[in-house]
């Protein structure tokens, strides 16, 4: 049961409403988690800046790898909203619906669906989320990527844990961005 709800859009500070305007242009609507984070304007601004830094074009991590990781962390944390929007972003970044549907069971998936880099990133995302990172895994990360890239990946996974745990704890719903095979459509909530 959702425990915190959005306020009427007109009650948010102007700088947050400008951010909501940009969200509406990008996604066709204001995102429910944004309106919830917006109840604390300073925290909202900080989270938005961190997200922007992690999802920038100049990241050393390919966009599709970043999205794969965010979907997997969201699945582990049972965040319906995050799975929905991150899966939609992953599709926009050129990943097949077959691969999107296979993320939860990526270890057993056809070897062609995920590259070696993606498999290592997914393994690290799971280990970080479950607090099971080993020295052996750290060694494999260092053998694959430079330290700056590992910091980016670690920061992204940590951020997605923050975001998905926040949304899951408040039971924020999916907004219907990416309908997975076998899933019934859910109506998108509309802000006041």
Backbone as JSON, one array per atom type, in Angstrom:
{
  "sequence": "XXXXXXXXXXXXXXXXXXXXXXXXXXXXXXXXXXXXXXXXXXXXXXXXXXXXXXXXXXXXXXXXXXXXXXXXXXXXXXXXXXXXXXXXXXXXXXXXXXXXXXXXXXXXXXXXXXXXXXXXXXXXXXXXXXXXXXXXXXXXXXXXXXXXXXXXXXXXXXXXXXXXXXXXXXXXXXXXXXXXXXXXXXXXXXXX",
  "N": [[0.84, -1.18, 0.0], [0.66, 2.11, -0.95], [2.3, 4.69, 0.8], [2.93, 7.4, 0.91], [1.95, 10.28, -0.82], [1.79, 12.27, -3.85], [1.8, 15.86, -3.87], [-0.45, 18.5, -4.91], [0.56, 19.72, -8.09], [1.0, 22.49, -8.29], [1.84, 23.21, -5.76], [4.5, 22.67, -5.38], [7.92, 23.9, -5.21], [9.12, 26.37, -7.57], [11.52, 25.63, -8.99], [11.42, 22.89, -8.89], [9.05, 22.36, -10.2], [9.81, 23.15, -12.75], [11.61, 21.12, -13.35], [9.78, 19.01, -13.35], [8.29, 19.75, -15.59], [10.17, 19.26, -17.57], [10.4, 16.47, -17.27], [7.83, 15.73, -18.05], [7.88, 16.43, -20.74], [9.81, 14.6, -21.63], [8.88, 12.01, -20.84], [6.16, 12.06, -21.19], [4.56, 12.44, -19.06], [4.53, 13.47, -15.6], [6.72, 11.97, -13.32], [5.86, 9.71, -10.78], [7.68, 9.01, -8.56], [9.37, 11.28, -8.65], [7.66, 13.33, -7.83], [7.22, 12.52, -5.24], [9.82, 12.51, -4.08], [10.14, 15.23, -4.41], [8.78, 16.37, -2.3], [10.61, 16.94, -0.42], [12.5, 19.37, -1.06], [15.36, 20.02, -1.05], [16.6, 17.53, -0.81], [15.54, 16.32, -3.08], [16.74, 17.9, -5.12], [19.43, 17.24, -4.77], [19.44, 14.45, -5.27], [18.56, 14.47, -7.93], [20.68, 15.8, -9.2], [22.77, 13.96, -8.74], [21.79, 11.71, -10.14], [21.81, 12.8, -12.74], [24.58, 13.13, -13.11], [25.44, 10.49, -13.15], [24.11, 9.41, -15.34], [25.09, 10.57, -17.63], [26.11, 11.45, -20.98], [28.86, 11.21, -21.44], [29.78, 9.16, -19.86], [31.93, 6.45, -18.96], [30.77, 4.0, -19.19], [28.78, 2.04, -21.33], [25.54, 3.11, -22.5], [23.51, 1.07, -22.67], [24.52, -0.95, -21.01], [24.5, 0.39, -18.56], [21.73, 0.65, -18.2], [20.93, -2.05, -18.12], [22.05, -2.86, -15.68], [20.62, -1.21, -13.9], [18.03, -2.19, -14.2], [18.35, -4.82, -13.21], [19.11, -4.41, -10.5], [16.8, -3.14, -9.63], [14.95, -5.22, -9.9], [15.86, -7.03, -7.94], [15.37, -5.53, -5.67], [12.66, -5.33, -5.73], [11.21, -3.2, -6.97], [8.63, -1.92, -8.52], [8.11, 0.41, -10.07], [10.72, 1.19, -10.86], [11.65, -1.06, -12.3], [9.9, -0.96, -14.44], [10.33, 1.66, -15.68], [13.11, 1.61, -16.15], [13.38, -0.65, -17.74], [11.99, 0.21, -20.01], [13.69, 2.29, -20.78], [15.95, 0.79, -21.37], [15.03, -0.65, -23.61], [14.73, 1.52, -25.37], [17.37, 2.05, -25.7], [18.2, 0.18, -27.44], [18.19, -2.57, -26.79], [17.0, -5.87, -27.08], [13.61, -7.09, -26.6], [13.61, -9.71, -25.8], [16.07, -9.96, -24.43], [15.62, -8.09, -22.38], [13.52, -9.35, -21.01], [14.91, -11.53, -20.09], [16.69, -10.7, -18.11], [16.37, -11.09, -15.32], [17.04, -13.74, -15.03], [19.63, -13.94, -16.03], [22.01, -15.44, -15.85], [21.37, -18.0, -16.72], [20.54, -17.5, -19.24], [20.57, -17.46, -22.85], [23.79, -17.41, -24.2], [24.3, -15.48, -26.12], [22.72, -13.31, -25.59], [23.74, -11.54, -23.66], [26.7, -9.68, -23.34], [30.17, -10.33, -22.39], [31.08, -8.2, -20.79], [28.61, -7.15, -19.94], [27.6, -9.31, -18.48], [29.47, -9.46, -16.39], [29.04, -6.97, -15.2], [26.35, -7.28, -14.41], [26.65, -9.36, -12.58], [28.2, -8.06, -10.64], [26.41, -6.05, -9.89], [24.39, -7.57, -8.67], [25.88, -8.72, -6.56], [26.74, -6.43, -5.13], [24.22, -5.37, -4.36], [23.25, -7.37, -2.75], [25.16, -7.44, -0.82], [27.48, -9.1, -1.11], [30.0, -8.91, -2.3], [33.07, -10.11, -3.39], [36.67, -10.57, -2.98], [37.66, -11.91, -5.16], [35.79, -11.27, -7.17], [36.21, -8.5, -7.26], [38.8, -8.52, -8.29], [38.36, -9.55, -10.87], [36.84, -7.44, -11.9], [38.79, -5.42, -11.94], [40.53, -6.51, -13.8], [39.05, -6.22, -16.08], [38.12, -3.52, -16.33], [39.2, -0.06, -16.03], [40.09, 1.85, -13.06], [38.54, 4.21, -12.84], [36.27, 3.6, -14.33], [35.26, 1.48, -12.84], [34.59, 2.85, -10.51], [32.53, 4.49, -11.51], [30.64, 2.49, -12.23], [30.17, 1.31, -9.74], [29.12, 3.51, -8.34], [26.77, 3.94, -9.85], [25.34, 1.56, -9.37], [25.04, 1.75, -6.6], [23.5, 4.11, -6.48], [21.17, 3.22, -7.83], [20.29, 1.34, -6.04], [19.63, 3.02, -3.88], [17.52, 4.51, -5.06], [15.65, 2.5, -5.92], [15.11, 1.16, -3.52], [13.98, 3.23, -2.02], [11.64, 3.78, -3.56], [10.4, 1.23, -3.51], [9.99, 0.86, -0.77], [8.07, 2.77, -0.24], [6.1, 1.8, -1.79], [5.66, 2.61, -4.48], [3.95, 2.7, -7.53], [4.25, 1.01, -10.75], [4.37, 2.83, -13.84], [3.52, 2.08, -16.28], [5.33, 2.09, -18.51], [6.82, 0.09, -19.81], [5.66, -2.75, -20.94], [5.94, -5.97, -19.97], [6.3, -9.29, -21.38], [3.46, -11.32, -20.78], [2.54, -9.75, -18.73], [-0.07, -7.84, -17.3], [-1.5, -4.81, -18.53], [-1.07, -1.72, -16.8], [-2.86, 1.05, -15.62], [-1.69, 4.36, -16.12], [-0.87, 6.57, -13.5], [-2.25, 9.82, -12.92], [-1.12, 13.11, -12.27], [-2.37, 15.63, -9.98]],
  "CA": [[0.0, 0.0, 0.0], [1.44, 3.34, -1.04], [2.19, 5.41, 2.07], [3.12, 8.85, 0.72], [1.39, 10.66, -2.12], [2.2, 13.56, -4.41], [0.98, 17.04, -3.59], [-0.84, 19.16, -6.17], [1.75, 20.24, -8.77], [1.2, 23.91, -8.01], [2.38, 23.43, -4.41], [5.95, 22.43, -5.36], [8.7, 25.09, -5.56], [9.25, 26.61, -9.01], [12.61, 24.89, -9.62], [10.99, 21.5, -9.01], [8.03, 22.33, -11.27], [10.55, 23.19, -14.01], [12.1, 19.75, -13.53], [8.59, 18.21, -13.72], [7.97, 20.12, -16.97], [11.12, 18.52, -18.4], [9.98, 15.07, -17.2], [6.62, 15.57, -18.85], [8.3, 16.45, -22.14], [10.57, 13.39, -21.95], [8.14, 10.77, -20.58], [4.74, 12.22, -21.45], [3.9, 12.69, -17.78], [5.41, 13.66, -14.45], [6.95, 10.67, -12.68], [5.4, 9.64, -9.39], [8.76, 9.16, -7.58], [9.83, 12.66, -8.63], [6.74, 14.12, -7.01], [7.41, 12.13, -3.85], [11.1, 13.11, -3.67], [9.93, 16.68, -4.41], [8.24, 16.81, -1.01], [11.8, 17.44, 0.29], [13.18, 20.01, -2.19], [16.83, 19.93, -1.02], [16.96, 16.14, -1.11], [15.19, 16.14, -4.48], [17.76, 18.54, -5.95], [20.66, 16.46, -4.65], [19.23, 13.19, -5.97], [18.48, 14.77, -9.36], [22.05, 16.09, -9.66], [23.53, 12.7, -8.75], [21.3, 10.93, -11.27], [22.33, 13.42, -13.96], [26.01, 12.84, -13.22], [25.62, 9.07, -13.46], [23.5, 9.06, -16.62], [25.56, 11.51, -18.64], [26.58, 10.87, -22.24], [30.3, 10.96, -21.43], [30.11, 8.07, -18.94], [32.73, 5.39, -19.6], [29.93, 2.81, -19.31], [27.8, 2.17, -22.41], [24.17, 3.33, -22.0], [22.74, -0.17, -22.5], [25.04, -1.63, -19.81], [23.97, 1.12, -17.4], [20.32, 0.31, -18.04], [20.85, -3.45, -17.68], [22.35, -2.89, -14.25], [19.53, -0.6, -13.14], [16.89, -3.12, -14.19], [18.61, -5.95, -12.32], [19.03, -3.93, -9.11], [15.37, -2.89, -9.38], [14.3, -6.52, -9.72], [16.26, -7.58, -6.63], [14.74, -4.7, -4.64], [11.2, -5.38, -5.93], [10.69, -1.85, -7.24], [7.81, -1.99, -9.74], [8.32, 1.61, -10.88], [12.07, 1.17, -11.44], [11.71, -2.1, -13.33], [9.12, -0.44, -15.55], [10.96, 2.76, -16.42], [14.45, 1.23, -16.59], [13.2, -1.57, -18.88], [11.63, 1.05, -21.15], [14.92, 2.97, -21.2], [16.79, -0.24, -21.97], [14.5, -0.88, -24.95], [15.08, 2.69, -26.19], [18.81, 1.98, -25.94], [18.46, -0.83, -28.46], [18.24, -3.94, -26.3], [15.8, -6.6, -27.49], [12.66, -7.48, -25.55], [14.07, -11.02, -25.32], [17.11, -9.72, -23.43], [14.98, -7.43, -21.24], [12.76, -10.37, -20.28], [15.84, -12.52, -19.54], [17.62, -10.12, -17.15], [16.23, -11.69, -13.99], [17.69, -15.06, -15.07], [20.69, -13.73, -17.01], [23.04, -16.49, -15.8], [20.88, -19.15, -17.49], [20.1, -17.02, -20.56], [21.39, -17.73, -24.03], [25.05, -16.67, -24.14], [24.33, -14.38, -27.09], [21.9, -12.18, -25.14], [24.52, -10.6, -22.86], [28.14, -9.72, -23.57], [30.97, -10.61, -21.19], [31.04, -7.0, -19.95], [27.29, -7.07, -19.32], [27.5, -10.38, -17.47], [30.27, -9.06, -15.23], [28.33, -5.86, -14.55], [25.17, -7.84, -13.74], [27.14, -10.1, -11.4], [28.61, -7.06, -9.65], [25.17, -5.41, -9.41], [23.77, -8.5, -7.72], [26.74, -8.85, -5.37], [26.63, -5.19, -4.35], [22.88, -5.24, -3.81], [23.09, -8.4, -1.71], [26.32, -7.34, 0.08], [28.29, -10.31, -1.23], [31.14, -8.66, -3.18], [34.26, -10.84, -2.94], [37.95, -10.13, -3.54], [37.78, -12.53, -6.49], [35.0, -10.44, -8.07], [36.94, -7.23, -7.42], [39.94, -8.79, -9.19], [37.84, -9.64, -12.24], [36.48, -6.08, -12.32], [40.05, -4.69, -12.25], [41.09, -7.08, -15.02], [38.21, -5.82, -17.2], [37.94, -2.08, -16.45], [40.09, 0.79, -15.23], [39.51, 2.23, -11.77], [37.51, 5.22, -13.02], [35.06, 2.92, -14.79], [34.74, 0.72, -11.7], [33.94, 3.83, -9.62], [31.26, 4.84, -12.16], [29.73, 1.35, -12.11], [29.81, 1.19, -8.32], [28.22, 4.62, -8.03], [25.49, 3.69, -10.5], [24.66, 0.49, -8.64], [24.65, 2.3, -5.29], [22.37, 5.02, -6.71], [19.96, 2.48, -8.15], [19.82, 0.76, -4.78], [18.95, 4.11, -3.17], [16.28, 4.84, -5.75], [14.69, 1.39, -5.91], [14.7, 0.89, -2.13], [13.07, 4.33, -1.68], [10.36, 3.56, -4.24], [9.78, -0.01, -3.04], [9.54, 1.05, 0.62], [6.84, 3.57, -0.28], [5.19, 1.06, -2.66], [5.29, 3.43, -5.64], [3.57, 1.78, -8.6], [4.71, 1.13, -12.13], [3.57, 3.81, -14.57], [3.14, 1.52, -17.58], [6.23, 2.45, -19.6], [7.31, -1.09, -20.53], [4.85, -3.93, -20.63], [6.7, -7.2, -20.15], [5.46, -10.39, -21.83], [2.7, -11.97, -19.73], [2.14, -8.78, -17.7], [-1.24, -7.07, -17.68], [-1.25, -3.38, -18.53], [-1.53, -0.96, -15.64], [-3.12, 2.45, -16.0], [-0.73, 5.32, -15.61], [-1.49, 7.56, -12.62], [-2.15, 11.2, -13.4], [-0.99, 14.06, -11.18], [-3.45, 16.63, -9.82]],
  "C": [[0.89, 1.25, 0.0], [1.2, 4.17, 0.22], [2.31, 6.92, 1.96], [2.64, 9.17, -0.69], [1.91, 12.03, -2.55], [1.26, 14.65, -3.94], [0.48, 17.59, -4.93], [0.4, 19.82, -6.78], [2.03, 21.69, -8.43], [1.82, 24.19, -6.64], [3.89, 23.18, -4.31], [6.69, 23.73, -5.7], [8.92, 25.17, -7.08], [10.34, 25.75, -9.63], [12.24, 23.41, -9.77], [9.92, 21.38, -10.11], [8.69, 22.41, -12.64], [11.11, 21.81, -14.35], [10.95, 18.85, -13.97], [8.19, 18.5, -15.17], [8.88, 19.34, -17.92], [10.78, 17.03, -18.41], [8.78, 14.83, -18.1], [6.95, 15.58, -20.34], [8.98, 15.15, -22.54], [9.72, 12.13, -21.87], [6.64, 10.86, -20.88], [3.92, 12.46, -20.2], [4.96, 12.91, -16.71], [5.53, 12.32, -13.74], [6.58, 10.73, -11.2], [6.57, 9.75, -8.39], [9.32, 10.59, -7.51], [8.95, 13.54, -7.75], [6.88, 13.77, -5.53], [8.74, 12.7, -3.33], [10.94, 14.63, -3.54], [9.33, 17.22, -3.13], [9.37, 17.32, -0.11], [12.7, 18.09, -0.76], [14.71, 19.88, -2.19], [17.29, 18.51, -1.34], [16.68, 15.86, -2.58], [16.3, 16.69, -5.39], [19.06, 17.72, -5.94], [20.55, 15.14, -5.41], [19.21, 13.42, -7.48], [19.87, 15.06, -9.94], [22.88, 14.81, -9.74], [23.09, 11.83, -9.92], [21.85, 11.49, -12.59], [23.8, 13.14, -14.18], [26.24, 11.39, -13.65], [25.09, 8.69, -14.84], [23.93, 9.99, -17.75], [26.11, 10.77, -19.87], [28.06, 10.49, -22.2], [30.72, 9.88, -20.44], [30.97, 7.04, -19.66], [31.95, 4.08, -19.78], [28.93, 3.0, -20.45], [26.38, 2.32, -21.84], [23.39, 2.03, -21.77], [23.22, -0.95, -21.27], [24.51, -0.95, -18.55], [22.52, 0.74, -17.14], [20.13, -1.14, -17.61], [21.03, -3.55, -16.17], [21.2, -2.31, -13.44], [18.29, -1.49, -13.11], [17.14, -4.24, -13.19], [18.54, -5.54, -10.85], [17.57, -3.71, -8.73], [14.6, -4.19, -9.14], [14.61, -7.09, -8.33], [15.54, -6.84, -5.51], [13.22, -4.61, -4.78], [10.57, -4.01, -6.12], [9.95, -1.87, -8.58], [8.05, -0.78, -10.64], [9.67, 1.54, -11.59], [12.23, 0.11, -12.52], [11.04, -1.58, -14.59], [9.91, 0.62, -16.34], [12.35, 2.39, -16.93], [14.39, 0.22, -17.73], [12.84, -0.79, -20.14], [12.86, 1.78, -21.68], [15.86, 1.99, -21.89], [16.33, -0.56, -23.4], [14.85, 0.28, -25.88], [16.56, 2.7, -26.54], [19.19, 0.78, -26.82], [18.54, -2.27, -28.01], [16.92, -4.63, -26.62], [14.9, -6.92, -26.31], [13.05, -8.84, -24.98], [15.13, -10.85, -24.22], [16.52, -9.06, -22.18], [14.25, -8.45, -20.38], [13.68, -11.38, -19.6], [16.74, -11.98, -18.42], [17.56, -10.82, -15.8], [16.97, -13.04, -13.91], [18.86, -15.02, -16.05], [21.75, -14.83, -16.99], [22.65, -17.69, -16.66], [20.5, -18.77, -18.92], [21.08, -17.44, -21.64], [22.63, -16.83, -23.99], [25.14, -15.5, -25.09], [23.56, -13.15, -26.61], [22.71, -11.12, -24.4], [26.01, -10.78, -23.14], [28.87, -10.07, -22.27], [30.97, -9.42, -20.24], [29.7, -6.89, -19.22], [27.11, -8.12, -18.24], [28.29, -10.01, -16.21], [29.58, -7.92, -14.47], [27.09, -6.35, -13.82], [25.57, -8.62, -12.49], [27.51, -9.14, -10.29], [27.38, -6.36, -9.06], [24.48, -6.3, -8.38], [24.58, -8.58, -6.42], [26.69, -7.6, -4.51], [25.29, -5.09, -3.64], [22.65, -6.21, -2.65], [24.25, -8.42, -0.7], [27.17, -8.6, 0.09], [29.48, -10.13, -2.17], [32.38, -9.34, -2.58], [35.53, -10.22, -3.54], [38.14, -10.69, -4.94], [36.98, -11.72, -7.53], [35.68, -9.11, -8.3], [38.12, -7.4, -8.38], [39.49, -8.89, -10.64], [37.41, -8.28, -12.77], [37.73, -5.31, -12.74], [40.7, -5.22, -13.52], [40.31, -6.6, -16.26], [38.2, -4.31, -17.42], [38.98, -1.32, -15.63], [39.34, 1.25, -13.98], [38.41, 3.27, -11.9], [36.18, 4.58, -13.45], [34.44, 2.11, -13.66], [34.04, 1.66, -10.72], [32.59, 4.23, -10.21], [30.22, 3.73, -11.98], [29.25, 1.19, -10.67], [28.85, 2.29, -7.9], [26.84, 4.43, -8.62], [24.69, 2.63, -9.74], [24.19, 0.99, -7.28], [23.47, 3.25, -5.45], [21.09, 4.25, -6.98], [19.41, 1.76, -6.93], [19.08, 1.81, -3.96], [17.57, 4.34, -3.77], [15.25, 3.72, -5.63], [14.25, 1.03, -4.5], [13.74, 1.98, -1.65], [11.68, 4.05, -2.26], [9.64, 2.32, -3.73], [9.24, 0.15, -1.62], [8.23, 1.83, 0.68], [5.79, 2.97, -1.21], [4.7, 1.91, -3.83], [5.06, 2.53, -6.84], [4.31, 2.02, -9.91], [3.83, 2.18, -12.81], [3.28, 3.36, -16.0], [4.03, 1.89, -18.74], [6.66, 1.26, -20.44], [6.52, -2.31, -20.09], [5.66, -5.17, -20.98], [5.76, -8.3, -20.64], [4.76, -11.05, -20.63], [2.21, -11.03, -18.64], [0.9, -8.03, -18.17], [-0.92, -5.58, -17.64], [-1.8, -2.73, -17.27], [-1.77, 0.47, -16.08], [-2.07, 3.36, -15.37], [-1.43, 6.32, -14.71], [-1.33, 8.96, -13.21], [-2.05, 12.13, -12.21], [-2.16, 15.03, -11.15], [-3.21, 17.82, -10.71]]
}
